[in-house]
């Protein structure tokens, strides 16, 4: 599957956001944001050697930063 890495990132970010009870009141907006964040994550990490980096740690840190930024916007 060509976009497997991106789809995994979208799924992971969505899962993390759900665990954090992230909801702006507009699910379509939230989903678009998660896709955008996953795309950004993949661009930032395009050259990352995942044999020497912990993927879950990095995506969790990234997602939590994005969720905090989003919470600030919708507070």
ZAZA-929452 format. One record per residue: y, x, z negated of N, C-alpha, C, O, CB in turn; residue in three letters. Coordinates in steps of 0.02 Angstrom, whole numbers. Glycine has a CB too. Example, Ala and Ser with C-alpha at 12.3 -4.5 7.8 and 13.67 -1.06 7.14 Angstrom:
# ZAZA-929452
      n.Y      n.X      n.Z     ca.Y     ca.X     ca.Z      c.Y      c.X      c.Z      o.Y      o.X      o.Z     cb.Y     cb.X     cb.Z   rest
     -284      660     -390     -225      615     -390     -165      660     -390     -166      712     -423     -224      565     -452    ALA
     -112      642     -354      -53      684     -357        2      645     -394       57      670     -402      -30      704     -286    SER
# end
This chain:
# ZAZA-929452
      n.Y      n.X      n.Z     ca.Y     ca.X     ca.Z      c.Y      c.X      c.Z      o.Y      o.X      o.Z     cb.Y     cb.X     cb.Z   rest
      -58       42        0        0        0        0       62       45        0       69       90      -42        0      -48      -61    UNK
      106       33       46      164       76       58      213       78        0      238      132      -16      199       55      120    UNK
      227       23      -30      278       19      -83      249       15     -153      280      -12     -198      322      -41      -71    UNK
      189       42     -162      155       35     -226      197       63     -284      202       32     -337       88       71     -224    UNK
      227      122     -275      267      152     -329      325      107     -348      339       97     -407      292      220     -308    UNK
      360       79     -298      416       35     -312      392      -29     -347      423      -52     -395      453       17     -248    UNK
      337      -57     -323      311     -118     -354      290     -106     -426      300     -148     -470      251     -145     -314    UNK
      260      -48     -439      242      -31     -508      304      -25     -552      304      -48     -609      201       34     -510    UNK
      356        7     -525      418       14     -564      449      -54     -578      472      -66     -634      468       59     -526    UNK
      450      -99     -529      476     -167     -540      436     -201     -594      464     -233     -639      474     -208     -474    UNK
      371     -196     -590      327     -228     -640      338     -199     -709      343     -237     -757      254     -220     -621    UNK
      343     -134     -714      353     -103     -780      421     -122     -810      425     -138     -869      349      -27     -774    UNK
      473     -120     -769      539     -139     -794      540     -212     -815      569     -230     -866      593     -125     -740    UNK
      510     -255     -775      507     -326     -792      470     -338     -857      490     -378     -899      473     -366     -735    UNK
      415     -302     -866      376     -308     -928      416     -286     -988      417     -320    -1040      312     -265     -922    UNK
      451     -229     -982      492     -203    -1036      548     -253    -1052      561     -267    -1110      521     -134    -1018    UNK
      580     -278    -1000      634     -327    -1010      608     -390    -1045      642     -417    -1089      666     -346     -942    UNK
      550     -413    -1026      520     -471    -1058      506     -459    -1132      519     -502    -1174      456     -491    -1023    UNK
      481     -400    -1147      468     -382    -1217      532     -379    -1258      532     -392    -1318      433     -315    -1222    UNK
      587     -363    -1225      652     -360    -1258      688     -428    -1257      745     -433    -1280      696     -307    -1225    UNK
      655     -479    -1230      683     -546    -1226      749     -547    -1186      795     -584    -1202      695     -575    -1296    UNK
      750     -506    -1134      810     -502    -1092      813     -562    -1046      767     -575    -1007      810     -436    -1051    UNK
      867     -599    -1051      878     -657    -1006      953     -671    -1004      983     -685    -1056      838     -720    -1030    UNK
      981     -668     -945     1053     -680     -938     1070     -754     -930     1129     -773     -933     1080     -642     -877    UNK
     1019     -795     -921     1030     -866     -907     1019     -882     -834     1021     -940     -814     1101     -885     -927    UNK
     1006     -830     -794      994     -840     -722      936     -795     -702      944     -736     -691     1059     -822     -681    UNK
      877     -825     -697      817     -785     -683      819     -751     -616      793     -695     -609      756     -830     -687    UNK
      849     -782     -566      854     -750     -499      897     -687     -503      882     -637     -472      884     -800     -447    UNK
      951     -691     -541      994     -632     -551      955     -578     -587      957     -519     -567     1057     -651     -592    UNK
      919     -596     -640      880     -547     -678      829     -512     -634      823     -451     -636      845     -581     -737    UNK
      793     -550     -594      742     -520     -551      774     -473     -500      748     -418     -488      702     -575     -514    UNK
      830     -493     -471      866     -449     -424      887     -385     -459      883     -331     -430      927     -486     -395    UNK
      909     -391     -522      928     -331     -560      868     -285     -571      874     -225     -562      958     -351     -627    UNK
      811     -313     -589      751     -271     -601      731     -235     -538      711     -177     -540      693     -315     -628    UNK
      735     -269     -481      719     -237     -417      768     -180     -403      748     -126     -381      720     -289     -360    UNK
      831     -193     -415      883     -142     -405      871      -82     -451      876      -25     -429      953     -172     -416    UNK
      857      -96     -514      845      -42     -561      783       -1     -541      784       60     -545      835      -70     -632    UNK
      731      -35     -520      670        0     -499      684       44     -438      659      101     -434      614      -50     -483    UNK
      723       19     -392      741       59     -333      781      120     -355      768      176     -330      783       16     -284    UNK
      828      111     -400      867      167     -426      822      218     -461      829      278     -450      922      142     -475    UNK
      776      193     -502      729      238     -537      689      279     -487      680      339     -496      682      197     -581    UNK
      665      246     -434      625      282     -384      666      334     -347      641      387     -331      595      233     -335    UNK
      729      318     -333      773      366     -299      785      427     -344      780      484     -322      840      333     -278    UNK
      803      413     -407      815      467     -454      754      512     -462      761      573     -469      835      438     -522    UNK
      695      482     -460      633      520     -474      592      535     -412      532      548     -416      591      481     -523    UNK
      624      532     -354      586      542     -291      550      609     -290      497      615     -260      633      538     -232    UNK
      578      661     -321      547      727     -320      514      745     -387      496      803     -397      598      779     -303    UNK
      506      697     -431      476      711     -496      402      726     -488      365      691     -452      486      651     -544    UNK
      380      778     -522      309      795     -525      278      757     -583      285      777     -641      298      873     -532    UNK
      243      702     -567      216      659     -619      157      690     -656      133      661     -704      197      594     -590    UNK
      133      747     -632       81      782     -670      110      820     -729       75      837     -776       42      830     -625    UNK
      177      832     -727      208      868     -782      258      824     -821      285      846     -872      244      930     -756    UNK
      271      764     -797      316      717     -831      278      654     -852      230      634     -819      376      698     -785    UNK
      300      624     -905      269      563     -931      305      503     -900      360      485     -920      272      560    -1009    UNK
      272      472     -850      302      416     -814      323      360     -861      380      336     -857      253      389     -763    UNK
      279      339     -906      294      282     -949      353      297     -995      395      253    -1006      233      263     -991    UNK
      357      357    -1021      413      375    -1064      478      372    -1024      528      345    -1049      403      446    -1093    UNK
      479      399     -964      540      400     -924      561      330     -902      621      313     -904      530      443     -862    UNK
      514      288     -881      534      221     -859      555      178     -918      600      136     -911      476      187     -821    UNK
      524      188     -975      546      151    -1035      617      171    -1055      658      128    -1071      497      163    -1093    UNK
      631      236    -1055      698      259    -1071      749      231    -1021      802      207    -1041      701      336    -1072    UNK
      732      234     -957      776      209     -904      788      134     -913      846      112     -911      746      223     -835    UNK
      736       96     -923      742       24     -931      784        6     -992      825      -40     -988      672       -8     -936    UNK
      774       40    -1047      813       25    -1107      887       40    -1097      930        3    -1122      786       65    -1167    UNK
      903       92    -1061      973      107    -1044     1002       50    -1003     1057       25    -1018      980      174    -1006    UNK
      966       28     -952      990      -25     -908      996      -91     -946     1044     -129     -935      943      -34     -849    UNK
      950     -105     -990      953     -167    -1030     1013     -166    -1077     1045     -218    -1087      887     -176    -1069    UNK
     1028     -109    -1106     1087     -104    -1150     1150     -114    -1109     1196     -149    -1132     1089      -36    -1185    UNK
     1153      -85    -1050     1212      -95    -1006     1219     -169     -988     1274     -195     -988     1205      -52     -942    UNK
     1164     -201     -973     1166     -272     -954     1187     -315    -1013     1226     -362    -1005     1097     -295     -929    UNK
     1162     -299    -1072     1181     -337    -1132     1255     -332    -1145     1286     -380    -1167     1142     -312    -1193    UNK
     1284     -274    -1132     1356     -264    -1141     1395     -308    -1093     1446     -337    -1112     1375     -191    -1130    UNK
     1371     -315    -1031     1405     -356     -981     1403     -430     -998     1450     -466     -983     1374     -344     -914    UNK
     1348     -452    -1029     1338     -524    -1041     1349     -544    -1114     1328     -598    -1135     1269     -543    -1020    UNK
     1381     -501    -1152     1394     -517    -1223     1459     -556    -1230     1478     -574    -1285     1398     -454    -1265    UNK
# end
